[in-house]
Protein backbone atom coordinates (compact mmCIF):
# COMPACT_ATOMS: atom_id res chain seq x y z
CA UNK A 1 0.00 0.00 0.00
CA UNK A 2 2.89 2.36 0.48
CA UNK A 3 3.66 2.24 -3.20
CA UNK A 4 0.05 3.10 -4.07
CA UNK A 5 0.13 6.29 -1.91
CA UNK A 6 3.16 7.63 -3.79
CA UNK A 7 1.39 7.34 -7.11
CA UNK A 8 -1.76 9.21 -5.95
CA UNK A 9 -0.07 12.31 -4.47
CA UNK A 10 2.46 13.87 -6.87
CA UNK A 11 4.82 16.13 -4.89
CA UNK A 12 6.73 17.85 -7.74
CA UNK A 13 3.80 19.60 -9.50
CA UNK A 14 2.84 22.12 -6.77
CA UNK A 15 5.47 24.78 -7.61
CA UNK A 16 4.76 24.74 -11.36
CA UNK A 17 1.02 25.20 -10.76
CA UNK A 18 1.62 28.22 -8.54
CA UNK A 19 4.06 29.79 -11.04
CA UNK A 20 1.71 29.31 -14.00
CA UNK A 21 -1.19 30.88 -12.07
CA UNK A 22 1.05 33.80 -11.02
CA UNK A 23 2.15 34.45 -14.64
CA UNK A 24 -1.45 34.32 -15.86
CA UNK A 25 -2.40 36.83 -13.18
CA UNK A 26 0.44 39.17 -14.26
CA UNK A 27 -0.60 38.92 -17.91
CA UNK A 28 -4.20 39.81 -17.01
CA UNK A 29 -3.04 42.81 -14.94
CA UNK A 30 -0.74 44.12 -17.71
CA UNK A 31 -3.45 43.62 -20.36
CA UNK A 32 -5.91 45.53 -18.19
CA UNK A 33 -3.49 48.41 -17.73
CA UNK A 34 -2.82 48.62 -21.48
CA UNK A 35 -6.50 48.50 -22.39
CA UNK A 36 -7.30 51.11 -19.76
CA UNK A 37 -4.61 53.50 -21.02
CA UNK A 38 -5.70 53.14 -24.67
CA UNK A 39 -9.32 53.61 -23.78
CA UNK A 40 -8.83 57.02 -22.20
CA UNK A 41 -6.07 58.34 -24.45
CA UNK A 42 -7.25 60.27 -27.50
CA UNK A 43 -5.86 59.42 -30.88
CA UNK A 44 -3.98 62.42 -32.29
CA UNK A 45 -5.64 62.30 -35.70
CA UNK A 46 -9.09 62.22 -34.07
CA UNK A 47 -8.26 65.29 -31.98
CA UNK A 48 -6.95 67.12 -35.06
CA UNK A 49 -10.10 66.32 -37.02
CA UNK A 50 -12.32 67.36 -34.13
CA UNK A 51 -10.56 70.72 -33.82
CA UNK A 52 -10.75 71.22 -37.61
CA UNK A 53 -14.50 70.65 -37.42
CA UNK A 54 -14.78 73.14 -34.55
CA UNK A 55 -12.99 75.76 -36.65
CA UNK A 56 -15.48 75.13 -39.47
CA UNK A 57 -18.34 75.34 -36.97
CA UNK A 58 -17.12 78.77 -35.82
CA UNK A 59 -16.88 79.96 -39.43
CA UNK A 60 -20.39 78.71 -40.25
CA UNK A 61 -21.75 80.33 -37.10
CA UNK A 62 -20.29 83.67 -38.18
CA UNK A 63 -21.73 83.16 -41.65
CA UNK A 64 -25.26 82.20 -40.61
CA UNK A 65 -26.06 83.84 -37.27
CA UNK A 66 -27.22 87.43 -37.07
CA UNK A 67 -25.88 90.28 -35.00
CA UNK A 68 -28.29 91.12 -32.22
CA UNK A 69 -30.78 93.90 -33.19
CA UNK A 70 -29.63 93.84 -36.84
CA UNK A 71 -30.72 91.70 -39.76
CA UNK A 72 -27.17 91.03 -40.90
CA UNK A 73 -24.85 88.09 -40.24
CA UNK A 74 -21.62 88.56 -38.29
CA UNK A 75 -19.56 87.82 -41.37
CA UNK A 76 -21.62 90.22 -43.47
CA UNK A 77 -21.27 92.99 -40.88
CA UNK A 78 -17.50 92.53 -40.64
CA UNK A 79 -17.24 92.45 -44.45
CA UNK A 80 -19.17 95.71 -44.73
CA UNK A 81 -16.88 97.33 -42.15
CA UNK A 82 -13.71 96.07 -43.84
CA UNK A 83 -14.85 96.98 -47.36
CA UNK A 84 -16.01 100.43 -46.26
CA UNK A 85 -19.66 100.34 -47.24
CA UNK A 86 -21.44 103.52 -46.26
CA UNK A 87 -23.63 103.94 -44.39
CA UNK A 88 -22.48 101.21 -42.02
CA UNK A 89 -25.32 99.10 -40.69
CA UNK A 90 -23.46 97.76 -37.63
CA UNK A 91 -20.98 100.08 -35.88
CA UNK A 92 -17.46 98.63 -35.61
CA UNK A 93 -17.16 99.06 -31.82
CA UNK A 94 -20.46 97.29 -31.19
CA UNK A 95 -19.49 94.53 -33.61
CA UNK A 96 -16.13 93.95 -31.87
CA UNK A 97 -17.81 93.60 -28.48
CA UNK A 98 -20.45 91.19 -29.84
CA UNK A 99 -17.74 89.08 -31.52
CA UNK A 100 -15.83 88.91 -28.23
CA UNK A 101 -18.93 87.60 -26.48
CA UNK A 102 -19.60 85.11 -29.28
CA UNK A 103 -16.03 83.78 -29.34
CA UNK A 104 -15.81 83.50 -25.56
CA UNK A 105 -18.96 81.39 -25.63
CA UNK A 106 -18.13 79.18 -28.64
CA UNK A 107 -14.39 78.60 -28.46
CA UNK A 108 -13.27 75.31 -26.90
CA UNK A 109 -11.64 75.43 -23.46
CA UNK A 110 -7.87 75.81 -23.69
CA UNK A 111 -8.01 77.29 -27.20
CA UNK A 112 -7.98 80.79 -28.66
CA UNK A 113 -9.56 82.14 -31.85
CA UNK A 114 -8.16 84.39 -34.55
CA UNK A 115 -10.74 85.79 -36.96
CA UNK A 116 -9.39 87.53 -40.06
CA UNK A 117 -11.24 89.12 -42.96
CA UNK A 118 -9.25 90.67 -45.81
CA UNK A 119 -10.42 92.79 -48.73
CA UNK A 120 -7.80 94.39 -50.97
CA UNK A 121 -5.87 96.72 -48.62
CA UNK A 122 -8.14 96.56 -45.57
CA UNK A 123 -8.08 93.85 -42.92
CA UNK A 124 -10.19 93.03 -39.88
CA UNK A 125 -8.35 90.92 -37.28
CA UNK A 126 -9.84 89.90 -33.96
CA UNK A 127 -8.22 87.61 -31.39
CA UNK A 128 -10.10 85.97 -28.55
CA UNK A 129 -9.40 86.03 -25.66
CA UNK A 130 -8.43 89.67 -26.08
CA UNK A 131 -5.71 89.74 -23.42
CA UNK A 132 -3.29 87.61 -25.47
CA UNK A 133 -1.37 88.31 -28.62
CA UNK A 134 -1.00 86.20 -31.72
CA UNK A 135 0.31 82.66 -31.15
CA UNK A 136 3.92 81.68 -31.70
CA UNK A 137 5.10 79.76 -34.76
CA UNK A 138 5.22 76.37 -32.99
CA UNK A 139 1.66 76.45 -31.63
CA UNK A 140 -0.92 73.97 -32.96
CA UNK A 141 -3.36 75.67 -35.36
CA UNK A 142 -6.57 74.56 -37.00
CA UNK A 143 -7.86 76.83 -39.78
CA UNK A 144 -10.98 77.05 -41.87
CA UNK A 145 -11.27 79.70 -44.58
CA UNK A 146 -13.72 80.85 -47.19
CA UNK A 147 -14.87 83.81 -49.24
CA UNK A 148 -17.71 86.14 -48.45
CA UNK A 149 -19.38 88.06 -51.28
CA UNK A 150 -21.54 91.15 -50.92
CA UNK A 151 -23.30 93.22 -53.53
CA UNK A 152 -23.02 96.96 -52.98
CA UNK A 153 -25.84 98.93 -54.53
CA UNK A 154 -24.66 102.11 -56.18
CA UNK A 155 -26.42 104.97 -57.92
CA UNK A 156 -25.47 103.88 -61.42
CA UNK A 157 -24.62 100.21 -61.06
CA UNK A 158 -24.15 97.47 -58.49
CA UNK A 159 -20.66 96.50 -57.38
CA UNK A 160 -19.61 93.04 -56.20
CA UNK A 161 -16.98 92.76 -53.47
CA UNK A 162 -15.46 89.49 -52.35
CA UNK A 163 -13.53 89.25 -49.07
CA UNK A 164 -11.36 86.39 -47.78
CA UNK A 165 -12.36 85.17 -44.31
CA UNK A 166 -10.40 82.82 -42.07
CA UNK A 167 -11.05 81.37 -38.61
CA UNK A 168 -8.08 79.83 -36.79
CA UNK A 169 -8.18 77.89 -33.51
CA UNK A 170 -4.89 77.72 -31.62
CA UNK A 171 -3.79 76.06 -28.39
CA UNK A 172 -3.35 78.45 -25.45
CA UNK A 173 -0.33 78.24 -23.19
Phi, psi and omega in degrees: 000335179296324180288333178289323179295324179293329179280335182277330183246096177283129185265343186269349185270353184294316182292319181293325177295316180295317179295318180294321177294320179296317179294322176297320177297316178297320179296318178296319179295313180296320178297320177296319178296315179297314179297321179296317181291323178287332181291321184264348177274134180276143176284134185301319181293327178291321178293317179299316179294321179296317180290326175298318178293326177292324176296319177294322178299317177298317179299313181295327176295317177296326182285325189254334183272151185260148175292138182303135179072007178227151179260052183219140180288162179300316181294320177296319180293318178294320179297318178296321178292320181288323181284330179093036177290135177235139358282149179286135179280315181247121178297144185298319181296317179295320180295319178298317180293320179293323177294322176300316179296316180297314181292322179295332179278321189266338184287145180292152178297137179086004181233153175246167182233135169243123177246123181232136173227126185235132173222115182048254183259358181252145183221140172246121179233130177224130181245133177233133359291151188288346184273004179241159177267189178294152183288158178289173183289338183263010183275141177298134179227145176227118190239143169227132183227161179196185178240143178239127184247133174232150177253123182256117181281125178246177181292315183267317182209163178273146180241139179254129178237135181237122182249147176269127180241144180214133175244127181236127172263137178222151183285131176277150174084000000 
